[in-house]
Amino acid sequence: MNRPPSMDENIVGRELTSPIAANQYQQQPQPLSSTAKDDTLFGNGLSATNEIPSRIVGNGGGSCQYEKRERVVITKNVIVIGLAFMIHFTAFHGTSNLQSSVNSDKALGTTTLAVIYGSLILSNIFLPMSVIRWFGVKLTMAFSFFAYMPYIAAQFYPRFVTLIPAGLMVGFGGGPLWCAKCTYLSTVAEALTYVPGQKSQKDDNTVKFFGLFFIFYQMAQVWGNLISSSVLSLGGPAGDSNSTSSSNETDTSHLVGELCGANFCPNIKAEVNPNLTPPEPSKIQLLNSIFLACMVAAVLLIIFGVDSLKRYGAKKGESGGKDASGWKLLLSTLNMLKKRRLLLMLPITMFIGLEEAFLAVDFTKSFVACGWGISNIGFAMICFGVANAIAAGFAGGIAEKFGRINLAILCAVLNLSLFGYMYFYEAKQGDYMKYCAFAAIWGICDGVWLVVINAFYGILFPKDLIAGYSNFRLWESTGSVIGYIISSQFCTSLKLIILICVLLVGCTGYGICEYRVNKKYKQLKVVISDNI
């Protein structure tokens, strides 16, 4: 969980899951020039002095176009990238969702996740542009996939000395990976506009390509959890009520009501609640082997299935962001903290990261693992993944029809109601309907918040999109890190109260920003009407 980046990825890491967010990013198309040496085609370094590839044919009007079959090639590349990311993050999500339960000793799993997101903050700012200049977009994606592999390999021998360095590698690989993906999709989106018979603009192509990509990406949550639950359930999983005697089942049910749900505290171990008994080591090793094979397959797909951007004139040393060094982006990001509207948006932004961390660590362990068994975590998270993908896909259209503010209010009410119900809910042994319903409703709220808040950042900072979305990624990741840190310190009831408080403060700040934006729009309308 998600979710992203360099200069481009700070804008579209996991944010472009909706047409609203994508359109905010693509407001300023790249200018074309046939004379200036530094002007670039496709936003990726095809200068006027570069040799035009043979796939481009003249149209008799002085400009260049690709052959018609290039549309199929471009679409193929987007689909292959989507498949590669789906396979790769099937392994990553499937492993990460089990960390708080499988590697619970001394909070090893949650500490590793905190390290991943902490290093991702630095990676997003400093690494992407340099790495892409060194290796090019295609090889950056391949090498970044490699950086995730030690994290899976370390699961065979989970210790602090193995998982913490592996987590750092994931974080440092994440920034270049997502930026390279965004750069590739943005480049081919503009290249498609030069295919004969293609009438759509770059903005439209970008929305379509990012939408197509995220169809594949969002399914990674489903497949990863399906594989993990299927493997861990082989031969009767540990903590499954079906494999216990009736007397033990009664005892477990009594313990679940007292110790699980909002009553759960980090010091509750498998000795107290059998549901928390880790799966057999052989099942864990089988699962890790499958996930490691998935990551190898994803690397091979990128290397052999995706065309280099040289096909569209890009050179290895060019990344489409010459002036966006890590230090300049960092300074620009920090300077925006002087703006009141950004300060008002920080609480709701941090809430998104905080609730995602709670879901990945506390919900999976406090509710699902404690009340249903570790082997069933994946089944509950499948409900989250499906609901999240559907909500993110439809939120843009709903916001356009009924209003962004109305959608945000509805989401806030639903989110607060969910937290309140979970706080007072008395956990029951094997109550899978409730656990899956919690996950599904959580997925809906998370999908809506991502679309609404990302779109609103584009409205608030139309002239500073890069720094604006960089702040979004920075503070969202900060919220995630805080969530992982407090996970091993407080009981679930207190963490639910923290979520409720942060959401209320965040909604207040967001509401003030919306009020000011609407007020300015009304003033502008009055000025225009007076001048007519």
N, C-alpha and C positions, 0 to 999 in steps of 0.2 A: 504494500500500500504505500494504495500507492505509491504513487505515484513517484524526475527531471531535467545541468544544462549550461551552455554558454550564453552568449548574448541572445541567440535565437531561443534556446531552451528555457531561459528565464521567462520567456513569453509563452511558450507552448509545450512545456514539459508534459504534464498531465492535464493542462488547462484546456487544451483545444478539444475537449470532448463534446463540444456543442458548437453549432453555427454562430451563436452569439459571441463566444470568446474568440473564435477563429476570425470573425469579421473585424473584431477590435484590433487584432494583431495586423491584419492585412489591409490597413487603411492607406498605406503609402506605397504604391507600386514602384519598382525600380525604373528610373528613366533609361531610355535607350539612346545610344549615340553611335554614330558611325565614324566620328572623327577623333574624339578625345581618347587618348591612350588609356586613361585610367577608368573610363566608363566600362561597366560590365553588363553583359547579357545574362539573364536568368538569375541575377543576384549572386553569381558564383564565379566570377572571374573570367568570362570569355571577353577579352578585350578586343577592340577593333583591329589590333595588330596580330591577334592570334589567328592561327590557321583554322579555317572553317572545316569541320568534319565532313566526310563524304556523304553522310546521311542527310546533310542539309542540301537542298536544291534551290536554285534561284526561281523566283516567281515572276521575273521580268519587271519588277517594280523597284529594284534597288535594295529590297530587304530579303531576308533569308527565311526559308521554311524547311521543316523536316518532311520526309516522305510520310505517306498516310499510315504505313504500318508502324510508325513510331508510337502511335497511340497505344497499340497493343503491347509494345515493349515497355512503355512507361507504366501502364497498368499492371503488367506482370511484375515489374520491380517493386511496386507498392505492395502488391499482394504477398510477394515473397518476404519482404521486410516485416509485414504484419504477421505472417506465419512464424518467422524466426523469433520475433518478440514474444508471440504467444507461447511457443514451445519453451523458450528460455525462462519466461516469468511464470510458466506453469511450475517449474522446479523451484524458483525463488519464493513465490507466494506459498506454495505447498509446504516448504520448509519453514518459512518465517512464522506462519500461523501456529506452528507447533512448539515454538521456542519456549514460551512461558510454561508449558506443561511438561515437555520432554526434557528440557535442560533447566529445570527449576532449582537445582541445587546451587545455593549461594547466589541466586538470581542471575545465573550465567546467561540464560537465553535473553532476558530483558536487557541486561547490560550490553550484550552484543548488538542488539537492535538499536540501542541508544548510540553506540559507537558508529554504527552504519549511518544513521541520520545526522550525527554530528559531523562526521567527515564529509558527508554529502553537501553540507552547507559550504564548506571550504572548497570542495570540488566544483560546485556550481559556479563559483566566482572566479577561481584562479586557473583551472586546468583546461576547459574545453577548447578555447581558441588556440592555445599552444599545441595541444595534442592533435587537433585537426590539421593545423599547418604542417606538422611533422609527418603525419601518416596519410592524410586525405580522409574523406568522409567514410568510404567503404571500409577501409582497414581499421579506422577508429572504432566502428561498430563491432568488428570482429575481435579486436584486442580487448575492448571493454567487456565483451561477453566472457573472454578468458579470465578477466579480473574477478568475476563472480564465482568461478569454479572452486577456488580454495575454500570458499564459504561452505559449499556442499561437501567437499572432501573432508573438511574439519569435523563434520558431523559423525564421521566414523570414529573419531577420538575427541569428543567434546571436552575441552579444557580451556581455561583462560588463555593459556599460552598458544593455543591453536585458533580458537574462535575470535579473539580480539584482533589479532593481525589480519585474519581473513575478513572480518567486518570492516576494517579500515580499507582493504583492497576493494570491497564492494562499493563503499562510499566514494572512493577516489575514481573508480571506474564509472560510476553512475552519471556524473556530470558530463563527461565527454560522450558517453553513449547516447543520452537523450538529445544532446545538442546536435550530434551527427545525424540522428534520425530526423530531427526537425529541418536541418539544413538540406538533407536529401529530398524530403518531401516538398519543401518550398521551391527547390531548384527545378524539379521535374514538373511542378505545378505551373511554373512559368514557361518551361520548355513546351508544354502541351499547347500553349496558346499559339505556337508557330507551326502546328500540324495543320495541313490543308483540311478544310471542312470543319475545323474546330472553332465554334463561335463563342464558347464560354471564356470569361476573363480569368486572370490569375487568382483573384479573390475566390471565385466560385470553385475553381480547380483545387485550391488549397483546402477549402472546407470539405470538399468531396474526398480528397485523399486522406485528410486527417480523420474524417468520419469512418472511412473504410479501414484505416489502420486501427482505430480504437474498437471497431467491431471485433477484430482478432484479439487485441490486447486485453479487453475486458473479459474475454472468455478464459484467459489464463487463470483467473481466480477460480473459475468453475472446474477446469480440468485438474488443476493442482490439488484442490481439496478433494475431488472425486478419487484421484489416484491415492492420495494419502489415506483417506478413510477406507478405501477398498483393501489396500495392503495391510493396514493395521487391524482390520477386522478379520483377516484370514485365520481360520481355526479357532474363533472365539476370542475376542480381544480382552485384555485385562480390564477389570472394572466393569464388564458387561453384566448386567443384572441377570441375563439368561443363563450365565455360567455359574451362578451361586445357588446355594441352598435357600429354601424359603425363609429359614430363620435369619440367615445372613442378609437376605434381601430386605427383611423387615428392619433389621438394625441399620442397614445402609440408608433406607428411606428416612429413618428417624434422624440420622446424621446429616443427610442432605438438607432437611428442613432447618436444622440448627446452624450448619456451617457453610452452606452454599448461597449463591446469589449475592445480595447486598451484605450478608453477614460474613462473607468470606474475608479472611485475612491471610497475609503472605506466609504466616508461620504454620498453616495447616498443611500437613504432609500426607503421603499415601498411607502411613501407619495409622492415621486417624480416619481417613476416608478411602476405602478401596478403589473408588472411581478414579483416584489420582495416581494409581499404580502405573508407572511407565510401561509401554509396550515391550515385548521381548526384544533383546538386542538384535536377534536375527531379522526381525521385521524392520527395524530401523535401518539396518544395513542394506536390506533389499530395497527399501524406499529410497535411500540415498543413492544406490546404484542406478536406479531408474532415473532419478532426477539429474544425476551427473551425465548419464547418456543423453538426456534431453538437451542439456547445455552444449554438449559436443555436437549434436545434430543442428542446433541453432547456429553455431559457428560455421559449420559446413554449408548451411543454406545461404548465409551471407557471402561467404567466399566464392561459392560456385554458382549461386542463383541470382545474384544482384550485379547489374552492370555498374562499372565505375562511372563517376560523374565526369570523367574525361570525355565520355561520349557526348556530353553537352557542353564541352569546352572548359570545364573546371580543371585547374592545375592543383597538384598535391599541396603546394604551399599556400593556397588561397582558401579562405574560409568564409568569405562574405562579410567579414566584420573587422576591417583593418584598424579601426579606431577604438575598438572595444576591448582593450587589454584588461586583465583581471583587476589591476589597481584602479584604473579609471572607472570600471564598472562598480567597484567597491565604494569609491568616493562618491560617485553619482547616487548610489543606493543609499548611503548614509546621509547625504545632503538632503534627500527627500524627507528625512525624519523631521525636518524643520517645518514641513507643511502640516497644518492642522488636520486636514482631511485624511491624511495617511495615519496620523496618530489615532484618529477616531476609528479607523478600520483595523487597527492592529489586534484588538481583542477578538473580533469575529474571525480574523485570519488565523490567530493562534488557536482558537477553538477548533478549527477544522483539523489542524495537526493533532491537537489534544484528543479529540474524539476518535480519530483514526488509531492512535496509539492505544486508547482504552479498548477499542474493539479488538485489536490484534492481540493484546496481552491479557487484559482483565476480563473482558466478556468471555473469551474462549476458555479461560481457566476457571473463573468464579462461577459462571453459569453452566456452560456446556460440559467442560471436563469434569467439574465437581458434581454436577447433577445428572450427567448422561454418560460420561466416560470419555477418556482422551481419544479413543478411536473414532468417536463421532463428531469431533470438532469440524472435520472437513465437510460433513453433510450440512451442518448449520451454516458454514461459511459459503457453501454453494448458493444458499438462499440469498445471502448478502450480495454475492457477485452478480447474480441474475437481476435482482432488484436494482442494484446500483447501475448496471449497464442500461436497463430500461429507463430508469429515472433520468440519467444523464442524457440519454438520447431524445427524450420527449420534453425535457424541461425547457429547452429553447423555444419550441413551438408553443408550449403552454404560457410561458412568460410573454411571448409576443401577442398572444390572444387575450390573456386576462390581466397582464401587467406584471412587471418584475416585482414590484412591492407587494402585491397581493400574494404572489407565489412565495415570497420570502416570509410573509406573515404566517401563511398556512404551514410552511415548513417548520417555523419556529414553534408554533403551537403543537404540531405533531411531535417534534423533538422533545419539547419539555414534558409532554404527556408521557412519552416513552420513558424518559428518565424517571419521572415520578412513579410510574407503574413498576419499573424495575426496582426502585428503592423499597417499595412496600411489598413487592412480590415475595411470597414464601416458596422457595425452590422445592421442587418435587422430583423424586427419582424417576428418570426416564421421561420427563415431561417434554418430549421432543417437539410437540406442536408449538408450545410457548417459546422454546429456544429458537426454533426456526423462524417464528413470527417476529421475535425481537430482532434477529439478524436481518430479515427482509425489510422491516420498517426502518432499521438503521441504514440499510443500503439506499433506500429511497431518499432519506434526509441527506445523507452524504452526497449523493448524486446531485440533488437540487442545490445544496450549498456551493458545491464546486462550480456549477454553471452560473449561478446568480452572482456570486462574489467575484469570480474571474471576469465576468462581463462588466461588472460595475467598476472594477479596477481600470478597464479600458476606457470607461466613460469619465472617470475621475482624472486620469492622467493621459489624455490623448496625445500630448506632445512629449511625454516621457515614458513611453510604453516599456522600454527596456528596463529602466530603473524601477518603474512601478511594479512590473511583474517579478523583478529580482527581489524586491521587498516582499512580495507575496510568498515566493519560494523560501526566502530567508526566515520569515516569521512563522510560516506554516511548519517548516522543519524544526524551528525552535520549540513550537508547541509539541511536536512529536517527541523531541528529546526530553522535554519536561515530563511528558506522559510516561515515557519509559523509566525515567528516574524515580518518580513517585510511586510507580507500580509496586516496587518491592518495599515501600516504606509505610503505606497506609492501607487500611481496610477498604473494601469496595464501596461501602456506604459513604465514606468520606469523599472518595473520588467521584461518586455520582453527584454529591453536593457541589463539589468543585466544578464539575461540568455544567451543572445548572447555573451556578453563579457566573461563570465565564460566558455562557451563552446569553444570559440576561444583559450583562455588560456589553457584550459584542453586538447584540441586537439594538441596544440603545445607541451605541456609536454609529452603527450602520443606518439606523433610522434618522439620526441627525444629518448624516451625509445626504441621504435621499431627500430629506426636507429642503436642504440648502440647494441641491441640484434642481429640484422642481421649482423652487422660488426663483432661481436665476432664469430658468426657462420661461416662466411666466413674465418676468421683467423684460426679457428679450422680446417676447411676443407683443407686449405693450408698446415697446419702442418701435417695432416694425409696423404695427398697426397705426401708430401716430404718424409715421413717415409716409404712409400710403395715401 
